[in-house]
């Protein structure tokens, strides 16, 4: 895992370095010297506030399922999850099973329950994101001259994310569909894992059933609609606000609407599982769109560098610094995203064994 992550990160950094080389590294450095320190500090404060809002939303969801963990304890779990999302090329989802696992160990709750809260948390993030993505893509198509490849990638990304979100929610509320999905998963695992298929099926059905039960309970709670969902929109606004403040640091009074459009589209492309955290891809998209909108290329690059230092590198470093606190078992959990098919099947069985054993204790 370490070697693959290092290689992917290196590729992303090389791509960014090549872009800066063609822009003119000296020009970017000159632009960086013009940045107002206090605005950059304010952008960092907004980023820290975003961490808190993410922890607050997950805390609301956890309380619905009687998982009572303080925000003080949830916050480092959020940071670990975000950092792993940044270093695994898995559509920014590699950290979700990890923080569910950490919460399960900390709160002494079954893994299927904590994983359901993480899925709900991620789904709540997707609702405003999908809405904003559709609006952003339409507006960018109208105001920018996009090539067919970029436009196709954006449309496929939106359709793909929407489809997965709808299927996951439908699986949670429709028991029959959930059983069919479980059967499909079991057949897929059986292709690589031939030992005791009947036991595997029983464990998988038990795990999915517990997951569905928890999800149904959360989706029917009014706190999701009245508190957690509005908070999701606030979180996205805070993300866009951070970028806007970074541009103010360079004396560029750019339209917040443009910032929002570019940030959402860049985030959308960053969800394609190519490089960790969209490293290189997000940077290139942001620089390209900002410069196309009339902002100087060197300023666009400098602002993007600062923004990514705050949102990507600062978050990644803090999360990785916290990670060892949770022990070697969490590090083993991260390896799941980089295993081959047979090893992944073995790991899936271990997960089901963990759920069964932990459920008996509770």
BAGU-187552 format. One record per residue (C-alpha): residue number from 0; residue in one letter; x negated, y, z. Coordinates in nm, 3 decimals, decimal comma, padded with zeros to 5 digits, always signed. Each point is the difference from the previous one (the first is absolute). Example, Ala and Ser with C-alpha at 12.3 -4.5 7.8 and 13.67 -1.06 7.14 Angstrom:
# residues 2
node i 0	aa A	px -01,230	py -00,450	pz +00,780 $
node i 1	aa S	px -00,137	py +00,344	pz -00,066 $
***
This chain:
# residues 362
node i 0	aa X	px +00,000	py +00,000	pz +00,000 $
node i 1	aa X	px -00,279	py +00,238	pz +00,098 $
node i 2	aa X	px -00,185	py -00,054	pz -00,331 $
node i 3	aa X	px +00,311	py +00,042	pz -00,218 $
node i 4	aa X	px +00,107	py +00,311	pz +00,189 $
node i 5	aa X	px -00,349	py +00,150	pz -00,028 $
node i 6	aa X	px -00,004	py -00,071	pz -00,375 $
node i 7	aa X	px +00,345	py +00,157	pz -00,055 $
node i 8	aa X	px -00,090	py +00,304	pz +00,210 $
node i 9	aa X	px -00,327	py +00,036	pz -00,191 $
node i 10	aa X	px +00,185	py -00,012	pz -00,334 $
node i 11	aa X	px +00,243	py +00,269	pz +00,120 $
node i 12	aa X	px -00,284	py +00,222	pz +00,118 $
node i 13	aa X	px -00,186	py -00,047	pz -00,330 $
node i 14	aa X	px +00,312	py +00,098	pz -00,197 $
node i 15	aa X	px +00,036	py +00,313	pz +00,214 $
node i 16	aa X	px -00,371	py +00,081	pz -00,040 $
node i 17	aa X	px +00,025	py -00,033	pz -00,380 $
node i 18	aa X	px +00,299	py +00,238	pz -00,006 $
node i 19	aa X	px -00,187	py +00,255	pz +00,212 $
node i 20	aa X	px -00,307	py -00,037	pz -00,223 $
node i 21	aa X	px +00,196	py +00,091	pz -00,314 $
node i 22	aa X	px +00,176	py +00,286	pz +00,180 $
node i 23	aa X	px -00,333	py +00,128	pz +00,128 $
node i 24	aa X	px -00,112	py -00,094	pz +00,350 $
node i 25	aa X	px -00,165	py +00,339	pz +00,049 $
node i 26	aa X	px +00,327	py +00,176	pz -00,086 $
node i 27	aa X	px +00,192	py -00,218	pz +00,245 $
node i 28	aa X	px -00,257	py +00,069	pz +00,274 $
node i 29	aa X	px +00,027	py +00,375	pz -00,067 $
node i 30	aa X	px +00,379	py -00,029	pz +00,029 $
node i 31	aa X	px -00,030	py -00,195	pz +00,326 $
node i 32	aa X	px -00,210	py +00,283	pz +00,146 $
node i 33	aa X	px +00,296	py +00,234	pz -00,051 $
node i 34	aa X	px +00,237	py -00,212	pz +00,210 $
node i 35	aa X	px +00,149	py +00,165	pz +00,309 $
node i 36	aa X	px -00,092	py -00,217	pz +00,300 $
node i 37	aa X	px +00,310	py +00,093	pz +00,201 $
node i 38	aa X	px +00,237	py -00,110	pz -00,274 $
node i 39	aa X	px -00,186	py -00,331	pz -00,026 $
node i 40	aa X	px +00,027	py -00,040	pz +00,378 $
node i 41	aa X	px +00,373	py +00,072	pz -00,027 $
node i 42	aa X	px +00,031	py -00,269	pz -00,270 $
node i 43	aa X	px -00,169	py -00,246	pz +00,238 $
node i 44	aa X	px +00,247	py +00,095	pz +00,274 $
node i 45	aa X	px +00,289	py -00,064	pz -00,242 $
node i 46	aa X	px -00,149	py -00,342	pz -00,080 $
node i 47	aa X	px -00,020	py -00,084	pz +00,371 $
node i 48	aa X	px +00,363	py +00,113	pz +00,037 $
node i 49	aa X	px +00,088	py -00,238	pz -00,284 $
node i 50	aa X	px -00,159	py -00,287	pz +00,194 $
node i 51	aa X	px +00,222	py +00,089	pz +00,296 $
node i 52	aa X	px +00,314	py +00,016	pz -00,217 $
node i 53	aa X	px -00,079	py -00,344	pz -00,146 $
node i 54	aa X	px -00,041	py -00,138	pz +00,353 $
node i 55	aa X	px +00,323	py +00,169	pz +00,111 $
node i 56	aa X	px +00,198	py -00,155	pz -00,288 $
node i 57	aa X	px -00,134	py -00,348	pz +00,070 $
node i 58	aa X	px +00,073	py +00,050	pz +00,370 $
node i 59	aa X	px +00,366	py +00,079	pz -00,080 $
node i 60	aa X	px +00,024	py -00,320	pz -00,205 $
node i 61	aa X	px -00,173	py -00,210	pz +00,267 $
node i 62	aa X	px +00,236	py +00,118	pz +00,273 $
node i 63	aa X	px +00,299	py -00,121	pz -00,202 $
node i 64	aa X	px -00,138	py -00,355	pz +00,030 $
node i 65	aa X	px -00,088	py +00,047	pz +00,369 $
node i 66	aa X	px -00,372	py +00,021	pz -00,072 $
node i 67	aa X	px -00,094	py +00,264	pz +00,253 $
node i 68	aa X	px -00,351	py +00,120	pz -00,074 $
node i 69	aa X	px -00,108	py +00,357	pz +00,065 $
node i 70	aa X	px -00,101	py +00,233	pz -00,285 $
node i 71	aa X	px -00,344	py +00,016	pz +00,165 $
node i 72	aa X	px -00,041	py -00,373	pz -00,074 $
node i 73	aa X	px +00,175	py +00,009	pz -00,338 $
node i 74	aa X	px -00,217	py +00,281	pz -00,140 $
node i 75	aa X	px -00,325	py -00,203	pz -00,019 $
node i 76	aa X	px +00,194	py -00,286	pz -00,164 $
node i 77	aa X	px +00,121	py +00,245	pz -00,264 $
node i 78	aa X	px -00,355	py +00,122	pz -00,060 $
node i 79	aa X	px -00,134	py -00,354	pz -00,035 $
node i 80	aa X	px +00,278	py -00,082	pz -00,247 $
node i 81	aa X	px -00,069	py +00,313	pz -00,205 $
node i 82	aa X	px -00,374	py -00,068	pz -00,011 $
node i 83	aa X	px +00,051	py -00,359	pz -00,118 $
node i 84	aa X	px +00,243	py +00,124	pz -00,266 $
node i 85	aa X	px -00,283	py +00,226	pz -00,116 $
node i 86	aa X	px -00,262	py -00,276	pz -00,028 $
node i 87	aa X	px +00,213	py -00,277	pz -00,153 $
node i 88	aa X	px +00,110	py +00,017	pz -00,365 $
node i 89	aa X	px +00,348	py -00,135	pz +00,077 $
node i 90	aa X	px +00,241	py +00,280	pz -00,095 $
node i 91	aa X	px -00,076	py +00,173	pz +00,330 $
node i 92	aa X	px +00,170	py -00,282	pz +00,191 $
node i 93	aa X	px -00,291	py -00,200	pz +00,141 $
node i 94	aa X	px +00,025	py +00,168	pz +00,340 $
node i 95	aa X	px +00,367	py -00,079	pz +00,065 $
node i 96	aa X	px -00,040	py -00,367	pz +00,105 $
node i 97	aa X	px -00,296	py +00,104	pz +00,215 $
node i 98	aa X	px +00,186	py +00,262	pz +00,203 $
node i 99	aa X	px +00,296	py -00,242	pz +00,035 $
node i 100	aa X	px -00,244	py -00,256	pz +00,138 $
node i 101	aa X	px -00,157	py +00,251	pz +00,240 $
node i 102	aa X	px +00,344	py +00,109	pz +00,123 $
node i 103	aa X	px +00,105	py -00,364	pz +00,044 $
node i 104	aa X	px -00,304	py -00,071	pz +00,218 $
node i 105	aa X	px +00,034	py +00,325	pz +00,197 $
node i 106	aa X	px +00,376	py -00,014	pz +00,062 $
node i 107	aa X	px +00,009	py -00,382	pz +00,031 $
node i 108	aa X	px +00,278	py -00,020	pz -00,256 $
node i 109	aa X	px +00,051	py -00,252	pz -00,284 $
node i 110	aa X	px -00,189	py +00,092	pz -00,316 $
node i 111	aa X	px +00,313	py -00,010	pz -00,219 $
node i 112	aa X	px +00,156	py +00,273	pz +00,218 $
node i 113	aa X	px -00,299	py +00,232	pz -00,010 $
node i 114	aa X	px -00,050	py -00,062	pz -00,371 $
node i 115	aa X	px +00,365	py +00,092	pz -00,058 $
node i 116	aa X	px -00,056	py +00,335	pz +00,172 $
node i 117	aa X	px -00,302	py +00,063	pz -00,223 $
node i 118	aa X	px +00,198	py -00,087	pz -00,313 $
node i 119	aa X	px +00,279	py +00,234	pz +00,111 $
node i 120	aa X	px -00,256	py +00,272	pz +00,067 $
node i 121	aa X	px -00,148	py -00,048	pz -00,348 $
node i 122	aa X	px +00,347	py -00,008	pz -00,160 $
node i 123	aa X	px +00,092	py +00,329	pz +00,169 $
node i 124	aa X	px -00,316	py +00,145	pz -00,149 $
node i 125	aa X	px +00,105	py -00,125	pz -00,343 $
node i 126	aa X	px +00,347	py +00,160	pz -00,008 $
node i 127	aa X	px -00,118	py +00,364	pz -00,007 $
node i 128	aa X	px -00,306	py -00,099	pz -00,205 $
node i 129	aa X	px +00,210	py -00,158	pz -00,275 $
node i 130	aa X	px +00,235	py +00,298	pz -00,007 $
node i 131	aa X	px -00,290	py +00,247	pz -00,012 $
node i 132	aa X	px -00,181	py -00,216	pz -00,258 $
node i 133	aa X	px +00,292	py +00,005	pz -00,242 $
node i 134	aa X	px +00,034	py +00,378	pz +00,037 $
node i 135	aa X	px -00,377	py +00,052	pz -00,032 $
node i 136	aa X	px -00,036	py -00,220	pz -00,309 $
node i 137	aa X	px +00,293	py +00,172	pz -00,176 $
node i 138	aa X	px -00,135	py +00,348	pz +00,077 $
node i 139	aa X	px -00,357	py -00,093	pz -00,102 $
node i 140	aa X	px +00,123	py -00,148	pz -00,328 $
node i 141	aa X	px +00,175	py +00,332	pz -00,067 $
node i 142	aa X	px -00,296	py +00,223	pz +00,090 $
node i 143	aa X	px -00,304	py -00,213	pz -00,093 $
node i 144	aa X	px -00,092	py -00,167	pz -00,326 $
node i 145	aa X	px -00,051	py -00,358	pz +00,121 $
node i 146	aa X	px -00,139	py -00,276	pz -00,219 $
node i 147	aa X	px +00,213	py -00,313	pz -00,047 $
node i 148	aa X	px -00,230	py -00,218	pz +00,213 $
node i 149	aa X	px +00,023	py +00,227	pz +00,306 $
node i 150	aa X	px +00,376	py +00,037	pz -00,041 $
node i 151	aa X	px +00,043	py -00,377	pz -00,035 $
node i 152	aa X	px -00,209	py -00,065	pz +00,312 $
node i 153	aa X	px +00,209	py +00,248	pz +00,201 $
node i 154	aa X	px +00,331	py -00,149	pz -00,114 $
node i 155	aa X	px -00,115	py -00,359	pz +00,062 $
node i 156	aa X	px -00,124	py +00,099	pz +00,347 $
node i 157	aa X	px +00,335	py +00,155	pz +00,096 $
node i 158	aa X	px +00,201	py -00,293	pz -00,139 $
node i 159	aa X	px -00,231	py -00,252	pz +00,170 $
node i 160	aa X	px +00,006	py +00,164	pz +00,342 $
node i 161	aa X	px +00,379	py +00,051	pz -00,020 $
node i 162	aa X	px +00,058	py -00,364	pz -00,099 $
node i 163	aa X	px -00,215	py -00,139	pz +00,281 $
node i 164	aa X	px +00,167	py +00,228	pz +00,257 $
node i 165	aa X	px +00,352	py -00,095	pz -00,114 $
node i 166	aa X	px -00,080	py -00,373	pz -00,008 $
node i 167	aa X	px -00,154	py +00,010	pz +00,347 $
node i 168	aa X	px +00,298	py +00,183	pz +00,152 $
node i 169	aa X	px +00,245	py -00,231	pz -00,183 $
node i 170	aa X	px -00,187	py -00,302	pz +00,134 $
node i 171	aa X	px +00,039	py +00,137	pz +00,350 $
node i 172	aa X	px +00,376	py +00,056	pz -00,016 $
node i 173	aa X	px +00,099	py -00,297	pz -00,220 $
node i 174	aa X	px -00,059	py -00,331	pz +00,176 $
node i 175	aa X	px +00,048	py -00,216	pz -00,311 $
node i 176	aa X	px -00,247	py +00,204	pz -00,203 $
node i 177	aa X	px -00,239	py -00,012	pz +00,295 $
node i 178	aa X	px +00,013	py -00,381	pz +00,002 $
node i 179	aa X	px -00,063	py -00,009	pz -00,376 $
node i 180	aa X	px -00,296	py +00,234	pz +00,042 $
node i 181	aa X	px -00,130	py -00,221	pz +00,281 $
node i 182	aa X	px +00,033	py -00,307	pz -00,223 $
node i 183	aa X	px -00,195	py +00,176	pz -00,275 $
node i 184	aa X	px -00,276	py +00,094	pz +00,245 $
node i 185	aa X	px -00,016	py -00,359	pz +00,130 $
node i 186	aa X	px -00,029	py -00,139	pz -00,355 $
node i 187	aa X	px -00,276	py +00,248	pz -00,077 $
node i 188	aa X	px -00,193	py -00,093	pz +00,315 $
node i 189	aa X	px +00,055	py -00,374	pz -00,067 $
node i 190	aa X	px -00,191	py +00,038	pz -00,326 $
node i 191	aa X	px -00,315	py +00,062	pz +00,205 $
node i 192	aa X	px +00,089	py -00,164	pz +00,332 $
node i 193	aa X	px +00,115	py -00,363	pz -00,020 $
node i 194	aa X	px +00,001	py -00,088	pz +00,372 $
node i 195	aa X	px +00,338	py -00,057	pz +00,169 $
node i 196	aa X	px +00,230	py +00,201	pz -00,233 $
node i 197	aa X	px +00,310	py -00,068	pz +00,214 $
node i 198	aa X	px -00,160	py +00,157	pz +00,308 $
node i 199	aa X	px -00,113	py +00,294	pz -00,212 $
node i 200	aa X	px +00,355	py +00,060	pz -00,127 $
node i 201	aa X	px +00,146	py -00,009	pz +00,353 $
node i 202	aa X	px -00,257	py +00,248	pz +00,128 $
node i 203	aa X	px +00,050	py +00,233	pz -00,297 $
node i 204	aa X	px +00,380	py -00,004	pz +00,036 $
node i 205	aa X	px -00,033	py +00,071	pz +00,373 $
node i 206	aa X	px -00,236	py +00,291	pz -00,064 $
node i 207	aa X	px +00,215	py +00,154	pz -00,276 $
node i 208	aa X	px +00,313	py -00,047	pz +00,210 $
node i 209	aa X	px -00,156	py +00,190	pz +00,291 $
node i 210	aa X	px -00,121	py +00,268	pz -00,237 $
node i 211	aa X	px +00,349	py +00,039	pz -00,156 $
node i 212	aa X	px +00,166	py +00,019	pz +00,342 $
node i 213	aa X	px -00,231	py +00,280	pz +00,113 $
node i 214	aa X	px +00,035	py +00,191	pz -00,328 $
node i 215	aa X	px +00,382	py -00,018	pz +00,009 $
node i 216	aa X	px +00,003	py +00,135	pz +00,353 $
node i 217	aa X	px -00,223	py +00,293	pz -00,095 $
node i 218	aa X	px +00,177	py +00,088	pz -00,324 $
node i 219	aa X	px +00,335	py +00,018	pz +00,182 $
node i 220	aa X	px -00,131	py +00,235	pz +00,270 $
node i 221	aa X	px +00,094	py +00,368	pz -00,041 $
node i 222	aa X	px -00,341	py +00,114	pz +00,130 $
node i 223	aa X	px -00,151	py -00,119	pz -00,329 $
node i 224	aa X	px +00,225	py +00,230	pz -00,200 $
node i 225	aa X	px +00,011	py +00,295	pz +00,241 $
node i 226	aa X	px -00,358	py +00,006	pz +00,133 $
node i 227	aa X	px -00,248	py -00,221	pz -00,186 $
node i 228	aa X	px +00,109	py +00,078	pz -00,357 $
node i 229	aa X	px -00,003	py +00,383	pz +00,037 $
node i 230	aa X	px -00,339	py -00,036	pz +00,169 $
node i 231	aa X	px -00,126	py -00,176	pz -00,315 $
node i 232	aa X	px +00,079	py +00,309	pz -00,206 $
node i 233	aa X	px -00,178	py +00,219	pz +00,259 $
node i 234	aa X	px -00,308	py -00,225	pz -00,027 $
node i 235	aa X	px -00,014	py +00,041	pz -00,379 $
node i 236	aa X	px +00,041	py +00,376	pz +00,037 $
node i 237	aa X	px -00,292	py +00,005	pz +00,247 $
node i 238	aa X	px -00,215	py -00,192	pz -00,252 $
node i 239	aa X	px +00,074	py +00,257	pz -00,270 $
node i 240	aa X	px -00,052	py +00,286	pz +00,247 $
node i 241	aa X	px -00,350	py -00,130	pz +00,076 $
node i 242	aa X	px -00,097	py +00,016	pz -00,369 $
node i 243	aa X	px +00,153	py +00,348	pz -00,032 $
node i 244	aa X	px -00,207	py +00,125	pz +00,297 $
node i 245	aa X	px -00,317	py -00,144	pz -00,155 $
node i 246	aa X	px +00,061	py +00,208	pz -00,315 $
node i 247	aa X	px +00,061	py +00,306	pz +00,218 $
node i 248	aa X	px -00,349	py -00,061	pz +00,141 $
node i 249	aa X	px -00,135	py +00,075	pz -00,348 $
node i 250	aa X	px +00,214	py +00,311	pz -00,038 $
node i 251	aa X	px +00,232	py -00,168	pz -00,254 $
node i 252	aa X	px +00,366	py +00,082	pz +00,062 $
node i 253	aa X	px +00,134	py -00,293	pz -00,201 $
node i 254	aa X	px +00,372	py -00,086	pz -00,008 $
node i 255	aa X	px +00,096	py -00,257	pz +00,269 $
node i 256	aa X	px +00,228	py -00,154	pz -00,265 $
node i 257	aa X	px -00,300	py -00,070	pz -00,224 $
node i 258	aa X	px -00,193	py -00,139	pz +00,297 $
node i 259	aa X	px +00,291	py -00,232	pz +00,079 $
node i 260	aa X	px +00,033	py -00,118	pz -00,360 $
node i 261	aa X	px -00,368	py -00,082	pz -00,039 $
node i 262	aa X	px -00,034	py -00,156	pz +00,347 $
node i 263	aa X	px +00,299	py -00,231	pz -00,051 $
node i 264	aa X	px -00,115	py -00,112	pz -00,347 $
node i 265	aa X	px -00,357	py -00,055	pz +00,126 $
node i 266	aa X	px +00,135	py -00,204	pz +00,295 $
node i 267	aa X	px +00,212	py -00,203	pz -00,242 $
node i 268	aa X	px -00,302	py -00,086	pz -00,214 $
node i 269	aa X	px -00,200	py -00,069	pz +00,318 $
node i 270	aa X	px +00,244	py -00,278	pz +00,090 $
node i 271	aa X	px -00,110	py -00,204	pz -00,301 $
node i 272	aa X	px -00,226	py -00,269	pz +00,152 $
node i 273	aa X	px -00,320	py +00,078	pz -00,189 $
node i 274	aa X	px -00,232	py +00,174	pz +00,245 $
node i 275	aa X	px +00,015	py +00,050	pz +00,379 $
node i 276	aa X	px +00,233	py +00,287	pz +00,089 $
node i 277	aa X	px +00,014	py +00,103	pz -00,367 $
node i 278	aa X	px -00,358	py +00,124	pz +00,037 $
node i 279	aa X	px -00,106	py +00,159	pz -00,326 $
node i 280	aa X	px +00,345	py -00,026	pz -00,160 $
node i 281	aa X	px +00,174	py +00,241	pz +00,240 $
node i 282	aa X	px -00,292	py +00,242	pz -00,011 $
node i 283	aa X	px -00,005	py +00,003	pz -00,380 $
node i 284	aa X	px +00,375	py +00,050	pz -00,031 $
node i 285	aa X	px +00,001	py +00,289	pz +00,247 $
node i 286	aa X	px -00,295	py +00,177	pz -00,163 $
node i 287	aa X	px +00,146	py -00,051	pz -00,348 $
node i 288	aa X	px +00,348	py +00,130	pz +00,080 $
node i 289	aa X	px -00,116	py +00,297	pz +00,208 $
node i 290	aa X	px -00,243	py +00,115	pz -00,269 $
node i 291	aa X	px +00,272	py -00,048	pz -00,266 $
node i 292	aa X	px +00,223	py +00,228	pz +00,206 $
node i 293	aa X	px -00,251	py +00,284	pz -00,033 $
node i 294	aa X	px -00,210	py -00,048	pz +00,315 $
node i 295	aa X	px -00,375	py +00,012	pz -00,070 $
node i 296	aa X	px -00,156	py -00,344	pz -00,048 $
node i 297	aa X	px -00,268	py +00,054	pz +00,266 $
node i 298	aa X	px +00,259	py +00,126	pz +00,252 $
node i 299	aa X	px +00,230	py -00,293	pz -00,081 $
node i 300	aa X	px -00,287	py -00,243	pz +00,057 $
node i 301	aa X	px -00,119	py +00,171	pz +00,320 $
node i 302	aa X	px +00,353	py +00,011	pz +00,146 $
node i 303	aa X	px +00,052	py -00,367	pz -00,089 $
node i 304	aa X	px -00,330	py -00,096	pz +00,165 $
node i 305	aa X	px +00,098	py +00,177	pz +00,324 $
node i 306	aa X	px +00,353	py -00,142	pz -00,011 $
node i 307	aa X	px -00,126	py -00,356	pz -00,046 $
node i 308	aa X	px -00,262	py +00,044	pz +00,272 $
node i 309	aa X	px +00,286	py +00,080	pz +00,238 $
node i 310	aa X	px +00,272	py -00,239	pz -00,118 $
node i 311	aa X	px -00,214	py -00,298	pz -00,112 $
node i 312	aa X	px -00,345	py +00,002	pz +00,157 $
node i 313	aa X	px +00,087	py +00,150	pz +00,340 $
node i 314	aa X	px +00,293	py -00,239	pz +00,039 $
node i 315	aa X	px -00,208	py -00,300	pz -00,112 $
node i 316	aa X	px -00,290	py +00,078	pz +00,233 $
node i 317	aa X	px +00,224	py +00,055	pz +00,305 $
node i 318	aa X	px +00,194	py -00,321	pz -00,067 $
node i 319	aa X	px -00,313	py -00,211	pz -00,051 $
node i 320	aa X	px -00,148	py +00,147	pz +00,317 $
node i 321	aa X	px +00,310	py -00,112	pz +00,196 $
node i 322	aa X	px +00,027	py -00,343	pz -00,168 $
node i 323	aa X	px -00,257	py -00,192	pz +00,213 $
node i 324	aa X	px +00,204	py +00,095	pz +00,311 $
node i 325	aa X	px +00,262	py -00,258	pz -00,105 $
node i 326	aa X	px -00,243	py -00,292	pz -00,024 $
node i 327	aa X	px -00,125	py -00,254	pz -00,254 $
node i 328	aa X	px +00,348	py -00,148	pz -00,060 $
node i 329	aa X	px +00,104	py +00,321	pz -00,176 $
node i 330	aa X	px -00,308	py -00,014	pz -00,222 $
node i 331	aa X	px +00,099	py -00,354	pz -00,099 $
node i 332	aa X	px +00,345	py +00,134	pz -00,086 $
node i 333	aa X	px -00,149	py +00,249	pz -00,246 $
node i 334	aa X	px -00,172	py -00,280	pz -00,192 $
node i 335	aa X	px +00,342	py -00,123	pz -00,116 $
node i 336	aa X	px +00,013	py +00,269	pz -00,270 $
node i 337	aa X	px -00,319	py -00,133	pz -00,160 $
node i 338	aa X	px +00,046	py -00,377	pz +00,011 $
node i 339	aa X	px +00,049	py -00,229	pz -00,298 $
node i 340	aa X	px +00,330	py -00,180	pz -00,057 $
node i 341	aa X	px -00,078	py -00,315	pz +00,202 $
node i 342	aa X	px -00,143	py +00,195	pz +00,295 $
node i 343	aa X	px +00,302	py +00,234	pz -00,008 $
node i 344	aa X	px +00,232	py -00,302	pz +00,024 $
node i 345	aa X	px -00,197	py -00,128	pz +00,300 $
node i 346	aa X	px +00,022	py +00,342	pz +00,163 $
node i 347	aa X	px +00,375	py +00,015	pz -00,066 $
node i 348	aa X	px +00,042	py -00,326	pz +00,192 $
node i 349	aa X	px -00,203	py +00,142	pz +00,288 $
node i 350	aa X	px +00,233	py +00,304	pz +00,005 $
node i 351	aa X	px +00,306	py -00,224	pz +00,023 $
node i 352	aa X	px -00,164	py -00,204	pz +00,277 $
node i 353	aa X	px -00,071	py +00,323	pz +00,187 $
node i 354	aa X	px +00,363	py +00,113	pz -00,038 $
node i 355	aa X	px +00,130	py -00,337	pz +00,122 $
node i 356	aa X	px -00,234	py -00,018	pz +00,299 $
node i 357	aa X	px +00,054	py +00,365	pz +00,095 $
node i 358	aa X	px +00,376	py -00,037	pz -00,033 $
node i 359	aa X	px +00,001	py -00,289	pz +00,248 $
node i 360	aa X	px -00,186	py +00,211	pz +00,256 $
node i 361	aa X	px +00,259	py +00,278	pz -00,031 $
***
